[in-house]
């Protein structure tokens, strides 16, 4: 009989908690669950925040959060799951950054924490108590890790840069 591995059990708990929070946030955007606005309201909000086109941005954010979160919970394709969730959170960090760090002031503390946690899980791997382990790590190869995080970083940088370039210049105080 094998002994329960504390590291693997900790990874399971971290994946389940982080993934569940991400799924909840993503389904708010996609389906309006848990008090969310659903796709149409999220698309309008995305447009207002400078993410264009709004509908594509809402779908991408919702899928990055809900899809990445669900895969984290399952421990399946963990590098891609962690990278997708971290990329989605990079957009959220960009929105909240002007308000500073702390969440109580509208800052980026919470999305940054979710993004870093998802990235860390993607880098560390899902552990023994996962579908990646059960499938012989078919979707968790070294090259997948590099590809997923490179792709996510490039996509997040492109989206955040496009948003920043599209933002109207601050006219400053009126004379």
N, C-alpha and C positions, 0 to 999 in steps of 0.2 A: 504494500500500500504506500502510495507516495504522500509525502508531507505537503501540506499547503504552503506555498511559497508566499511570504509576506510581500515581497516586491510585486509579484504578479497580482496579488489580491489588491494591493494599493493602486496599481495601474487600472484594474477593473473598476474600483471605486471612483477614481479620478475620471476615467473615460465615461462612466455612467452619469456622474454628476455634471460634468462639463457638457457632454453630448446632449443630455436632457435639456439643459438651459438653452443650448443653441437650437435644438429642435423647436422648443417653445417660441423662441424669438423668430425663427424662420417661418413657422406656421402662422404667426401673427401677420407677417407680411404677405404670405401667399394666400391664406384662406380666411383671415380675420379671426382665427381662433384665439382664445385666451385674452379677449378684449382688443385684439389688433384691428387694424384698419382694412385688411384684405388687400388684394392686388391693386385695385383701382385707386384707393386712398394712398397706398404706399407709393404707387407710381406718381401720383400728383405731388406727394411729399418729396420724392426723389428729384423731380423736376425743380421744385422750389429750392432744394438744397444744391442744385447745379449739376446733378447727375442726369445726363441726357443720352439717349432717350429714356424717359422715366420708367416706362413699362419694362424695357429690357434690364434696366438697372435694378428695378424691384424684383424681377424674376431671378436675376443673378445673385442678388443679396439674399433673397429668401432660400434659394437652392444651396448657396454656399453655407448658410447657417443650418437649415433643416436637413439637407442632404449630408453635409459634412458632419453634423451632430449625430445623425442616425448611424452613419458609418463608424463614428467614434464609439458610440454605445455598443455596437456589435463587434468592434475590433476588426473591421473588415476594410481592406485597402487603406490601412491606417496612415501611411504617408500622404496619400491623396486627400484623405479626410481631414487631416490636420492642416494641410496646406490650403485646402478650400476654405475651411473655417477661418484660418488666420488671415487669408486674403480678404474675406468678407469683413472681418473686423478691422482691417486696415482702412477701409472706406469709412467705417463708423468712427474710427479714431480721428480721421481727417475732418469729419463734421464737428466733432466735439472739441477738437484741439483749441479753437479760439477761446473756449471757456476755461482753459487751464486744465490742471490735472484732476482735481478731486470731483467725484461724481455729484456730491451735494451741491456744487455750483454749476452743474451741467457739463463737467469736464470729461476727459477721455479715460479716466481710471478704469471703469468697468469694461468697456470694449477692449481696451488694451490687455487687461487681465485675461479675458476670454481668449483673445488672439494668441497671447504668449502661451497660455495653457494648452490650447489646441496645437500650436506649433511644437511645443515640447513633447506632447504625446505622439505626434507624427514622427518626430525625430527619434524618440525612445523606442517606439514600437508598442504594440498592444499588450504584449505579455502572453503568458501561457493560457489564460482564460479568455480566449478570443477566437473569432472565426478565422483570423489570419493564421493562428497556430493550428487550428483544426484542419485547415486546407493546405497545410505545408507551406505557408507564406507565398502562395501563388501571386497574390496582389501586394506583396510587401518585399520587393527586391531593392537592392541598393540603387540601381539605375532609376527605379520608380521614385525613390526618395528625392534624388537630385532633380529629376524631371518635374515632379510635382511642385517642389518648393521654388524652383527657378521659374516655372510657368506662372505660379501664383504670385510671386514677387513682381514679375514683369507686368502681369495683368493689373495687379493692384497699383503699381506705380503709374501705369498708363491711365487708369481710370482717375486716380487722384490728381495727376498732372492735368488731364483734360478738364476736370472740374475746376481746378485752380485757374487755368487759362481762360475758361468761360465766365468766371466770376467777374462781375462789373468792377471796374477800378473804383476804389474808395475816393470820392471827390474831396474828401477832407472837410474841415469846417467851412461853413458858408462865410463869405467875406462881407 
